[in-house]
Amino acid sequence: MRLTVGSYTYAIQQTMDFAKWLLDIGEGKVGGLNDGEVIIDIPQDLLINDPCDPIGSLIDFLYPSTLEDPNNPRYFQERAILAPKNEVVGKINDRLLSLFPEDIKS
């Protein structure tokens, strides 16, 4: 719900629709009969289409202005990448941190 604070009506509706879609997936209401394995159609705008560098594509999409003002904590507080495993989180963090100059990291 915090994603809707200060947003436009259209953006709020999009967020609510996405949240409902996620809940429907979790409740088994998407993809037909679920016997432990089911195919779910994911909207095209949610897909990462770069098979060579999916993490780079994700970072470019979510953090397009990373180095413009790296000392602005709000920029990072307003964005998040969720990952299913800590191993993936580590790869994303390492990749994102590699974009910053050394003096900013320390």
C-alpha positions in Angstrom: 0.0 0.0 0.0 2.9 2.4 0.6 3.5 2.4 -3.2 0.3 4.4 -3.6 1.2 7.3 -1.4 1.6 10.4 -3.5 0.8 8.6 -6.7 -1.5 9.5 -9.5 -4.9 7.8 -9.7 -3.8 5.7 -12.8 -0.6 4.6 -11.0 -2.6 3.6 -7.9 -4.9 1.5 -10.0 -2.0 -0.1 -11.8 -0.4 -1.0 -8.4 -3.7 -2.3 -7.0 -4.2 -4.5 -10.2 -0.7 -5.8 -9.8 -1.2 -6.6 -6.1 -4.4 -8.4 -6.9 -2.7 -10.4 -9.6 0.1 -11.4 -7.2 -2.5 -12.4 -4.6 -4.4 -14.4 -7.1 -1.2 -16.3 -8.1 -0.6 -17.1 -4.4 -4.1 -18.3 -3.9 -4.0 -20.5 -7.0 -6.6 -18.5 -8.9 -4.4 -17.9 -12.0 -3.3 -20.5 -14.6 -6.1 -23.0 -14.3 -6.1 -26.2 -12.4 -3.1 -26.3 -10.1 -1.9 -29.8 -9.2 1.5 -28.5 -7.9 2.6 -27.3 -11.3 0.9 -24.7 -13.5 1.7 -22.3 -16.3 1.1 -18.7 -15.6 1.1 -16.0 -18.3 3.3 -13.1 -17.1 2.5 -9.7 -18.7 5.1 -8.7 -21.3 6.0 -5.5 -19.4 7.1 -7.6 -16.4 9.5 -9.8 -18.4 13.3 -9.4 -18.6 14.0 -10.0 -22.3 17.8 -9.9 -22.2 19.1 -13.5 -21.9 22.7 -12.4 -22.0 22.6 -9.9 -19.0 19.3 -10.2 -17.1 20.7 -8.7 -13.9 22.1 -5.7 -15.9 18.7 -5.2 -17.6 16.9 -5.3 -14.3 19.3 -2.8 -12.7 19.1 -0.5 -15.7 15.3 -0.6 -15.6 14.9 0.0 -11.8 17.9 2.2 -11.2 18.3 4.3 -14.4 19.9 7.3 -12.7 22.0 5.5 -10.1 25.1 7.6 -10.5 23.5 11.0 -10.9 23.0 11.5 -7.2 24.4 8.4 -5.3 24.2 10.1 -2.0 20.4 10.6 -2.2 19.0 7.8 0.1 15.4 8.5 -1.1 16.3 7.2 -4.6 17.1 3.8 -3.2 14.3 3.8 -0.6 11.8 4.2 -3.3 13.0 1.1 -5.3 13.5 -2.6 -4.5 14.4 -5.7 -6.3 12.9 -8.9 -4.8 14.7 -12.2 -5.5 13.8 -15.7 -4.6 17.2 -16.7 -3.2 20.0 -15.0 -1.3 22.4 -16.1 -3.9 20.6 -14.0 -6.5 20.4 -11.1 -4.0 24.2 -11.3 -3.6 24.7 -11.2 -7.4 22.4 -8.2 -7.8 24.0 -6.3 -4.9 27.5 -7.0 -6.2 26.6 -5.8 -9.6 24.9 -2.6 -8.4 27.8 -1.8 -6.0 30.3 -2.3 -8.9 28.7 0.8 -10.6 29.8 3.1 -7.8 33.2 4.8 -7.6 35.3 3.5 -4.7 35.1 6.7 -2.6 31.3 6.5 -2.5 31.3 2.8 -1.3 33.6 3.4 1.7 
